[in-house]
Amino acid sequence: MKKAFSTENITTLISKATEITGDLHFSGVLEVEGKIRGNIYADDDSSAEVRIRECGLVQGEIKVPSVIVNGLVEGDVHSTQHLELAAKARVVGNVYYHLIEMVMGSEVNGSLCHRATADMKPRQIGIEKPDVAAKDEVPTFVENP
């Protein structure tokens, strides 16, 4: 009997000689040594991790639960679990994180924005209730002189 195929432990490598143009959606682990000109996404409820190596370049947004940067990212980084900025990390954009680890020498040219777990979940758009006056409250009128 065959075992079920699991994508949790799969590692994908974008080598130094590779350049990808376009968005990338993945699961498992993604290691980037080459160039990606596009956005990188993974499901928030997954255990996905992206690692931008020292010679790696991403020109686009990253939205992955766990992110390790030791290369150059030109775009915003969104991490819902763990974000590590290694010694040679350079981020030109805003960084949204839940838990961050920065090593001396890492560089962020943008804002660091902490997000609580509740802030990271999608928000539902609902009907806002209008302010209703209390039952005993009597409206007051002002007369013009």
C-alpha positions in Angstrom: 0.0 0.0 0.0 1.4 3.5 -0.9 1.8 6.2 1.7 0.0 9.5 1.2 2.2 12.2 -0.4 2.9 15.0 2.0 4.2 18.4 1.0 5.2 19.5 4.5 8.8 18.3 4.3 9.5 19.3 0.7 12.2 21.8 0.0 12.3 23.8 -3.2 15.5 25.5 -4.3 15.8 28.5 -6.6 19.5 28.3 -7.5 21.9 31.2 -8.2 21.5 30.8 -11.9 17.7 30.9 -11.8 15.5 34.0 -12.3 11.7 33.7 -11.9 9.4 36.4 -13.1 5.9 36.1 -11.6 4.2 35.3 -8.4 5.1 32.1 -6.5 2.7 30.2 -4.2 4.2 27.3 -2.4 4.1 24.9 0.6 6.9 23.3 2.6 10.3 25.1 2.4 11.5 27.5 -0.3 15.2 28.4 -0.5 16.0 31.3 -2.7 19.6 31.8 -4.0 18.5 33.3 -7.3 16.2 36.1 -8.3 12.4 36.3 -8.0 10.7 39.3 -9.6 7.2 38.8 -8.1 5.4 38.0 -4.9 5.9 35.0 -2.7 2.9 33.5 -0.9 2.0 30.6 1.3 -1.1 29.8 3.3 -1.2 31.4 6.7 -2.3 28.2 8.4 0.6 26.2 6.9 4.0 25.6 8.3 5.6 27.1 5.2 9.0 28.7 5.4 11.0 30.8 2.9 14.7 31.4 3.2 16.3 34.2 1.2 20.0 33.2 1.1 22.9 35.7 1.0 23.0 35.9 -2.8 19.2 35.8 -3.1 17.0 38.7 -4.4 13.3 39.1 -4.1 11.6 42.0 -5.8 8.1 41.8 -4.5 6.0 41.1 -1.5 6.5 38.1 0.8 3.5 36.7 2.8 4.7 33.5 4.5 4.3 32.3 8.1 8.0 31.8 8.7 10.7 33.9 6.9 14.5 33.9 7.1 16.2 36.7 5.2 20.0 36.9 4.6 19.8 38.5 1.2 18.0 41.4 -0.4 14.2 41.9 -0.4 12.7 44.9 -2.2 9.2 44.8 -1.0 7.1 44.3 2.1 7.5 41.2 4.3 4.6 39.7 6.2 5.3 36.9 8.7 2.5 35.5 10.9 4.8 33.2 12.9 8.6 33.9 13.0 10.8 36.3 11.1 14.6 36.1 11.2 16.8 38.9 9.8 20.3 37.4 9.5 23.6 39.4 9.5 23.5 40.2 5.7 19.7 40.8 5.5 18.5 43.9 3.7 14.8 44.7 3.4 13.7 47.8 1.4 10.1 47.9 2.5 7.9 47.5 5.6 8.2 44.4 7.8 5.0 43.0 9.5 5.8 40.4 12.1 4.5 38.5 15.1 7.9 37.4 16.5 11.1 38.8 15.1 14.8 38.0 15.5 17.4 40.5 14.2 21.1 39.9 14.1 23.6 42.7 14.2 24.3 43.9 10.7 20.8 43.3 9.3 19.1 46.4 7.8 15.5 47.4 7.3 14.7 50.5 5.2 11.1 50.8 6.1 8.8 50.4 9.2 8.8 47.5 11.6 5.2 46.8 12.5 4.3 44.3 15.2 1.1 42.4 14.6 -0.8 40.5 17.3 -2.3 37.1 16.4 -5.8 38.7 16.3 -4.6 41.4 13.9 -3.4 38.8 11.4 -6.7 37.0 10.9 -9.0 38.1 8.1 -11.6 40.5 9.3 -15.2 40.1 8.5 -17.1 43.0 7.1 -20.3 43.4 9.0 -23.1 45.9 9.3 -22.2 48.5 11.9 -25.0 49.2 14.4 -26.0 52.9 14.7 -25.7 54.5 18.0 -29.1 54.2 19.7 -30.0 56.6 22.5 -30.9 55.0 25.8 -34.6 54.5 26.6 -34.8 57.0 29.4 -32.8 59.7 27.5 -34.8 62.7 26.5 -33.7 64.7 23.5 -32.9 68.3 24.2 -33.5 71.1 21.8 -31.8 74.5 21.7 -33.9 77.5 20.7 -32.4 80.3 18.7 -32.7 83.7 20.4 
